[in-house]
Amino acid sequence: MNNGFIIAGTNSGSGKTTVTIGLMRLLCRQGLRVAPFKTGPDYIDPAFHSVATATASHNLDTYLLGEETARYLFAKYSQSCDIAVVEGVMGMFDGIGEEGGGSTAELARVLGLPVILVVSCKALYQSVAAIVNGFARFDERVRVTGVILNHVYSDEQFAFLQHYIEKQCGVACLGYLPPDGGIGLESRHLGLIQAGEVEALVDKTDRIADLMAEHIDMPRLLEVTRTDGRAFTANKPAGFDISLQRLKLGVAYDKAFSFYYRANLDLLEENGAELHYFSPLADAVLPAGINALYLGGGYPEVFARELSENRTMLQSIRAAAESGLPIYGECGGLMYLTEGISHAEGKFYPMCGVFGCRTEMTARLQHFGYCRVGWGDAQTLAHEFHHSQLIPASETPDYRFSFEIEKPENHRRWQGGLSYKKVLAGYPHIHFYSDAAFFRKLAAWWKR
């Protein structure tokens, strides 16, 4: 790998996702093999990366995974590429506690990669240089080697800002993006709308790449992000090599269920599991021959009507649960396994009915951020982000709670992880590489 860098923002909404997918697309068009990554636990941005590069994008979260595992996954998925492009999360230094655990800056320190800072120039002129200078000097362990300006209206405005920033800050000003021009990406309550829902997304990424080619000094960008062929290596963490040779795992995957860490699926296959993908939206029944089921997260509430109308699939999953098929669900998968989803306007859409409760959508986030999940003798860090809550159907529901969940910052605790027969589902999103014991216990659940 000859180049690698992290794209950071001064804040959420600075334009780093647009810059990231535009650069990824342009680099691919220039014939480079791009390894795409995302800082933190987000599922949506990696899907955009994958469209831009035709390559799976991987999450690197130093808080969830630890430094060595983040290095390992970066090395594993970048070793055969020419350049690694890592999108940051929130503002560059935003993370857990005073040390900014899980932040873009922490990942830059751990990987030793240079940072390209994206700064919005909305309602700013010379003050942009003060922002760049502050970010470049705040932590000397982080190397801000370039800046890309967003919302710049003309070549003349950029020429002034470029000269001023480089004079005042000593940071290469690599180019700019003009105001929108039809390249903006829509949002909903969990962030950007999913890549699969954006019409003509490939065309949109090409338009962004065209703007990049016109307004970004790409040779200079490659110069300031050169790694000189440095090999990124790290040892695979212990405890993740297990036998899953006889596991035939059905994996729900479509527009309603697409929140999976690619490294999780790779880990299952590397240990011998067979993954059988199916669509709860379009398929009539579960795949033949599977002996376990994985229902990932996503947006079942957005596609509630279509999911509810696919009655044969609902019946297939409910029958499988009653017959003792091992099932694990996360967030959207949990919602799908309840009796149904109630939207804010009062419309109720029946779902699988495995758990004796319903899902009620809420205007406010119910749980947001990192959490610690205890499942018997196993513990792992995880992440929650959902606008829904569970309403029991009776005072004595047919399920029990298997998870003890705690917020690391304030130690607030609650129960989660509904279980019924061989069905287990909870709101936390689990990265398998976060804890080997938890992964092994989940694998054993599927193999029961």
C-alpha positions in Angstrom: 0.0 0.0 0.0 1.5 3.3 -1.1 -1.0 5.7 0.4 -3.5 5.8 3.3 -5.3 8.6 5.0 -8.3 9.5 7.2 -10.9 12.1 6.2 -12.0 14.0 9.3 -14.6 16.7 9.8 -14.7 19.6 12.1 -18.2 18.4 13.0 -21.1 16.2 11.8 -22.5 17.8 8.7 -19.2 19.2 7.5 -19.4 17.2 4.3 -16.9 14.4 5.0 -19.2 11.7 3.7 -19.6 13.5 0.4 -15.9 14.2 0.2 -15.1 10.6 1.1 -17.3 8.8 -1.5 -16.2 11.3 -4.2 -12.5 10.7 -3.5 -13.0 7.0 -3.3 -14.8 7.0 -6.7 -12.3 9.2 -8.3 -9.3 7.2 -7.1 -11.0 4.0 -8.4 -11.5 5.7 -11.8 -7.8 6.6 -11.8 -7.1 2.8 -11.6 -6.2 2.5 -8.0 -7.3 -0.3 -5.8 -9.1 1.4 -2.9 -9.6 -0.1 0.6 -12.5 1.7 2.2 -13.1 2.0 5.9 -15.3 3.8 8.4 -14.4 5.1 11.8 -16.9 4.0 14.5 -19.9 1.7 14.5 -22.0 3.3 11.7 -23.5 0.9 9.2 -24.8 3.4 6.6 -21.7 5.2 5.4 -19.9 1.9 4.6 -22.7 1.0 2.2 -22.0 4.2 0.3 -18.3 3.4 0.3 -19.1 0.0 -1.2 -21.1 1.6 -4.1 -18.3 4.0 -4.8 -15.5 1.4 -4.8 -17.3 -1.9 -5.6 -15.5 -3.2 -2.5 -16.7 -4.1 1.0 -16.1 -1.3 3.5 -15.1 -2.1 7.1 -15.6 -0.5 10.4 -12.6 0.4 12.6 -13.7 1.3 16.1 -10.9 1.6 18.7 -13.4 1.8 21.5 -15.4 -1.3 20.6 -12.5 -3.3 19.3 -9.4 -2.1 21.0 -6.2 -0.8 19.3 -4.6 -4.1 18.3 -7.8 -5.5 16.8 -8.4 -2.2 14.9 -4.8 -2.5 13.5 -5.4 -6.1 12.6 -8.6 -5.4 10.6 -7.0 -2.5 8.9 -4.0 -4.5 7.9 -6.2 -7.5 6.8 -8.4 -5.5 4.5 -5.9 -3.1 3.1 -2.9 -5.4 2.4 -3.8 -6.1 -1.3 -4.8 -2.5 -2.2 -3.0 0.6 -3.4 -4.6 3.1 -1.1 -6.7 3.1 2.1 -9.3 5.8 2.6 -10.9 6.0 6.1 -13.9 8.1 6.7 -14.0 9.7 10.2 -16.9 10.0 12.6 -18.5 13.2 14.0 -16.0 15.9 14.7 -12.4 14.8 14.6 -11.8 14.8 18.4 -15.3 13.7 19.4 -15.4 10.5 21.4 -15.7 8.9 24.9 -14.3 10.8 27.9 -11.4 13.2 28.0 -9.3 10.9 25.9 -11.9 10.8 23.1 -12.1 7.1 23.0 -13.3 5.8 19.6 -12.7 9.2 17.9 -11.3 9.9 14.5 -8.2 11.4 16.1 -7.6 8.3 18.2 -7.8 6.0 15.2 -5.4 8.3 13.3 -2.9 7.9 16.2 -3.4 4.1 16.4 -2.9 3.6 12.7 -0.3 6.3 12.2 -2.2 7.7 9.2 -2.3 11.3 8.1 -5.5 13.3 8.3 -7.3 15.3 5.5 -9.6 17.8 7.3 -12.9 18.8 5.7 -14.0 22.3 6.7 -17.3 24.0 5.8 -16.9 27.6 4.8 -20.5 28.5 5.2 -20.7 32.1 6.7 -16.9 32.1 7.2 -13.9 33.7 5.5 -10.5 34.2 7.2 -11.9 32.5 10.3 -11.6 29.2 8.4 -7.8 29.5 9.0 -8.3 29.7 12.7 -10.4 26.5 12.6 -7.8 24.7 10.6 -5.0 25.9 12.8 -6.8 24.8 15.9 -7.4 21.3 14.6 -3.9 21.0 13.3 -2.2 22.0 16.5 -4.6 20.6 19.1 -2.9 17.2 19.4 0.6 16.9 18.0 0.2 13.1 17.8 -2.2 13.6 15.0 -0.8 14.7 11.6 -3.2 17.0 9.7 -1.4 17.1 6.3 -4.2 18.6 4.2 -7.5 20.3 4.1 -10.4 20.3 1.7 -12.9 23.2 1.9 -16.6 22.7 1.4 -19.2 25.3 0.3 -16.7 27.5 -1.6 -18.4 29.5 -4.3 -15.6 30.3 -6.8 -12.1 29.7 -7.8 -11.3 33.3 -6.7 -12.6 32.6 -3.2 -10.7 29.4 -3.0 -7.4 31.0 -4.2 -7.6 33.5 -1.4 -8.4 30.9 1.3 -5.8 28.5 0.0 -3.0 31.2 0.2 -4.3 32.4 3.6 -4.6 28.9 5.2 -1.2 27.7 3.9 0.5 30.9 5.1 -1.2 31.0 8.5 -1.3 27.2 9.2 1.3 25.5 7.2 -1.2 22.9 6.0 -1.7 22.0 2.3 -5.0 23.3 1.1 -5.9 20.7 -1.5 -9.1 22.0 -3.1 -12.8 22.6 -2.6 -16.3 21.6 -3.3 -18.9 24.2 -4.4 -22.3 24.3 -2.8 -24.5 21.2 -3.3 -25.2 21.2 -7.1 -27.4 18.1 -6.7 -24.8 16.0 -4.9 -26.3 16.2 -1.4 -27.4 13.0 0.4 -30.7 12.8 2.2 -31.1 11.9 5.8 -33.5 10.2 8.2 -33.6 9.5 11.9 -30.6 7.2 12.0 -28.5 9.3 9.6 -28.2 9.1 5.9 -30.8 7.2 3.9 -29.4 3.8 3.0 -27.3 3.5 -0.2 -29.8 1.0 -1.6 -32.6 3.6 -1.4 -30.8 6.4 -3.3 -31.8 6.5 -6.9 -29.0 6.3 -9.4 -26.4 6.4 -6.6 -23.6 5.3 -9.0 -24.4 8.3 -11.1 -24.4 10.6 -8.1 -21.0 9.3 -6.9 -19.7 9.9 -10.4 -21.0 13.5 -10.3 -19.2 14.1 -7.0 -16.0 12.5 -8.4 -16.3 14.8 -11.5 -16.4 17.8 -9.1 -13.4 16.4 -7.2 -11.4 16.0 -10.4 -12.2 19.6 -11.3 -11.5 21.2 -7.9 -9.1 18.9 -6.0 -5.3 18.7 -6.6 -5.1 14.9 -6.7 -1.4 14.6 -7.3 -0.7 16.8 -4.3 -3.2 14.8 -2.2 -1.4 11.6 -3.0 1.9 13.4 -2.1 0.8 14.5 1.3 -0.7 11.1 2.2 2.1 8.9 1.0 3.1 6.0 3.3 6.2 5.0 1.3 5.0 1.4 1.1 5.0 0.9 4.8 3.6 -2.5 5.6 0.7 -2.4 8.1 0.7 -5.6 10.1 -0.9 -6.9 13.3 -1.5 -10.2 14.8 -5.0 -11.8 14.7 -6.5 -11.6 18.2 -6.8 -14.9 20.0 -9.9 -17.0 20.5 -11.7 -16.4 17.2 -10.7 -19.7 15.5 -13.6 -22.1 16.1 -15.3 -24.9 14.1 -18.5 -23.9 12.4 -18.3 -26.5 9.7 -21.9 -27.7 10.1 -23.5 -24.3 10.6 -25.8 -23.4 7.7 -26.9 -19.9 8.7 -29.8 -18.1 7.1 -28.9 -14.3 6.9 -31.7 -11.8 6.3 -30.4 -9.3 3.8 -32.4 -6.7 1.8 -33.4 -3.0 2.1 -35.1 -3.7 5.5 -32.2 -5.6 7.0 -28.7 -4.6 5.9 -26.9 -3.5 9.1 -24.2 -6.1 9.3 -20.5 -5.7 10.0 -18.8 -7.3 7.0 -16.0 -8.5 9.2 -18.6 -10.5 11.2 -19.9 -12.3 8.2 -16.3 -12.9 7.0 -15.4 -14.4 10.4 -18.3 -16.8 10.2 -17.3 -18.0 6.8 -13.6 -18.2 7.6 -14.6 -20.6 10.4 -16.6 -22.8 8.0 -20.1 -21.5 8.3 -22.3 -21.5 5.2 -24.2 -18.3 4.8 -27.5 -18.4 3.0 -28.9 -14.9 2.2 -32.6 -14.3 1.9 -35.0 -11.4 1.8 -37.8 -11.1 4.3 -39.3 -8.5 1.9 -39.3 -10.6 -1.3 -38.9 -14.3 -0.4 -41.9 -16.5 0.5 -40.1 -18.8 3.0 -36.8 -19.3 4.7 -34.0 -21.0 2.7 -34.2 -24.8 2.6 -31.6 -26.7 4.7 -30.6 -24.0 7.1 -30.1 -24.9 10.8 -29.9 -21.4 12.3 -30.9 -17.8 11.6 -29.3 -14.4 11.8 -31.7 -11.4 11.6 -29.5 -8.2 11.5 -30.5 -4.6 12.0 -31.9 -2.1 9.5 -35.1 -0.2 8.9 -38.0 -2.6 9.3 -40.2 0.3 10.4 -39.6 2.0 7.0 -40.7 -1.2 5.2 -43.2 -2.3 7.8 -46.2 -2.5 5.4 -44.2 -4.7 2.9 -42.8 -6.9 5.6 -46.3 -7.3 7.1 -47.8 -8.2 3.8 -45.3 -11.1 3.3 -47.4 -13.4 5.5 -45.8 -16.6 4.3 -42.3 -15.4 5.4 -43.7 -14.3 8.8 -45.3 -17.7 9.2 -42.1 -19.5 8.1 -40.0 -17.7 10.8 -42.6 -18.1 13.5 -42.9 -21.8 12.8 -39.1 -22.2 12.8 -38.9 -20.5 16.2 -41.6 -22.7 17.6 -39.8 -25.8 16.3 -36.6 -24.9 18.0 -34.5 -23.3 15.3 -31.7 -21.2 16.9 -32.3 -17.6 16.0 -30.3 -14.5 16.8 -31.6 -11.0 16.0 -30.2 -7.5 16.4 -32.2 -4.3 16.7 -34.3 -4.4 13.5 -34.2 -8.2 13.8 -35.6 -7.9 17.3 -38.4 -5.6 16.1 -39.3 -8.0 13.3 -39.6 -10.9 15.8 -42.2 -9.0 18.0 -46.0 -9.1 17.4 -45.8 -6.0 15.3 -44.6 -2.4 14.8 -46.7 0.6 15.8 -46.0 3.8 13.9 -46.3 7.2 15.6 -49.5 7.9 13.7 -51.1 4.8 15.2 -50.9 2.4 12.3 -50.0 -1.2 13.4 -48.2 -3.7 11.2 -48.2 -7.3 12.3 -44.8 -9.0 12.3 -43.5 -12.5 13.2 -45.1 -12.7 16.7 -42.3 -14.8 18.3 -42.1 -12.5 21.3 -45.2 -11.5 23.2 -44.6 -7.7 22.9 -45.0 -5.1 20.2 -42.6 -2.4 19.0 -43.6 1.2 19.3 -41.8 3.9 17.3 -40.9 7.0 19.3 -39.9 10.5 18.4 -36.9 10.5 20.6 -33.9 8.2 20.8 -34.4 5.5 23.5 -30.8 4.5 23.8 -27.9 6.0 22.0 -24.2 5.2 22.0 -21.9 2.6 23.4 -23.0 0.1 26.0 -21.6 -2.9 27.8 -23.6 -6.1 27.4 -23.4 -9.0 29.9 -24.7 -12.3 28.8 -24.1 -14.8 31.6 -20.4 -15.2 31.9 -19.6 -13.3 28.7 -19.3 -9.6 28.3 -18.8 -7.3 25.3 -18.9 -3.7 24.3 -21.7 -2.9 21.8 -23.6 0.0 20.4 -27.3 1.0 20.5 -29.2 3.6 18.3 -33.0 3.2 18.0 -36.2 5.2 17.9 -38.4 2.5 19.3 -39.4 0.7 22.5 -40.9 -2.6 23.4 -44.4 -2.8 25.0 -45.2 -6.1 26.6 -48.5 -7.8 25.6 -49.2 -8.8 29.2 -47.9 -8.6 32.7 -46.4 -12.1 32.3 -44.8 -12.1 28.8 -43.6 -15.4 27.3 -40.0 -14.2 27.1 -37.2 -13.6 29.6 -34.3 -11.1 29.6 -30.8 -12.5 28.9 -28.7 -9.3 28.7 -27.6 -7.0 31.5 -26.8 -3.7 29.8 -24.8 -0.8 31.2 -23.8 2.7 29.9 -20.0 3.0 30.4 -20.1 6.7 31.1 -22.7 6.9 33.8 -23.2 3.2 34.8 -27.0 3.3 34.1 -28.3 -0.2 33.8 -31.2 -2.0 32.2 -32.2 -5.4 31.0 -32.4 -6.5 27.3 -31.8 -9.5 25.1 -35.2 -11.2 24.9 -35.1 -15.0 24.7 -37.8 -17.5 24.0 -37.0 -21.2 23.3 -33.9 -21.0 21.1 -34.6 -17.4 20.0 -32.4 -14.5 21.3 -32.7 -10.9 20.1 -31.7 -7.5 21.5 -31.2 -3.9 20.6 -27.4 -3.8 20.9 -25.3 -4.1 17.7 -22.4 -6.5 18.4 -19.1 -6.5 16.5 -17.9 -10.1 16.9 -14.3 -9.0 17.2 -15.1 -7.0 20.3 -14.8 -10.0 22.5 -13.9 -13.6 21.7 -15.8 -15.2 24.6 -19.0 -13.4 23.5 -18.5 -14.5 19.9 -17.9 -18.1 20.9 -21.0 -18.1 23.1 -23.1 -16.7 20.2 -21.7 -19.4 17.9 -22.6 -22.0 20.4 -26.2 -20.6 20.5 -26.5 -21.1 16.8 -25.1 -24.6 17.0 -27.5 -25.8 19.8 
